[in-house]
């Protein structure tokens, strides 16, 4: 006697228990909520501006701007030049501070692990003091240290010197770009391309032969050769000036509506291109893999963002007009810097100079001068970041297995060789991600320069906002600028982080 097994028909779970439905509902709900929140805030902001008789506009970028204490445009003709001055001042502090903080942080981190008692305790005291004082207090302290405790500028001194260390500022010898620097910069850009090509060529040769082809050295050599040739041949690069002039005239004459349509088309094109690339990444020789719910959501989100950006460009012409104005300003700047057969050294070396325009001595325009505000901000953010980097380096070195150190010492390596060849290369994979966060913090912490009247981007744009009353556009420009800088720094750190990733077999 046989019995047949009856299988009960499968039923779909109800919607409140359906995993796919719940996942999509949650993600779509959050997205719609965010869009609705921004819509409500934007509508309310527009209503409040209309009630106050104001308009949302970026026209203040073309209006006259007040004087700035230091920067590339101390007497800006318009708000755009004032904005550019704040950007350059902020980037000066950021990139020089990143280099100095990285160098000092590595020294402090390694010193804390030193067997030398005095060196180890000195590094520990530095870290504990700097990390436990608020950054704003450090910036104000060093600014006051320069303006109150440094010696006064002697009224009897005059002429060029090698170092000026007074309460008026700190001035050092420096290399400064001249009018032909940008023409030489075209050769420098060509040198970077040559270096990349040389590195790839030598790296492929290494993979084929298995020998050390010294790819970094050859790449650096290619760059230096092109740079040296460009030092003498840069006058011919002035022929590129007509390109900048043509681009400036095109951007200035094309109507805003055409730019709106172009930017909208570009936004949709980038969304479609991303979707196609994403689908190609899931494609195999057997065909396209089965898409999951997350894959469908990514594709849909990319499409919504592309269409949304296109609608923003189409219905908010002020954004497109601002982008066009900034682009025309950049092209016009390069148009002025490129002149065919313009001769002269691209760089000049200048020593600090004490001048007497009247009866009192002052620091001249020669040399690299750090005002008390610049000095306080730069030293404050650099030391604060270096202290944090030092702790990251110390933790990364301690994370390297002790057997690596013992093996290196057994091979007869000196302590310096052990650290440089074995420990730090392995610790770099650990310390690079958190160090990237410190770089981002340093870039954003430069906004505290407003506390010591340093004219970085927040200070200059605050002045423009107070003058024009356009606080919302200024706030959006702040957010866009800092977001751009942060994304560039994080992408650079992530690139090197991927390069250092161990390749598993």
PyMOL commands that set and color helices and strands:
alter all, ss='L'
color gray80, all
select helices_A, chain A and resi 15-17+19-51+59-62+79-112+117-131+135-149+181-209+215-253+256-281+293-315+317-337+372-399+402-410+415-452+457-468+471-499
alter helices_A, ss='H'
color red, helices_A
select strands_A, chain A and resi 159-160+163-166+169-172+174-177+283-284+287-288+347-350+353-355+362-363+368-370
alter strands_A, ss='S'
color yellow, strands_A
deselect
rebuild
show_as cartoon
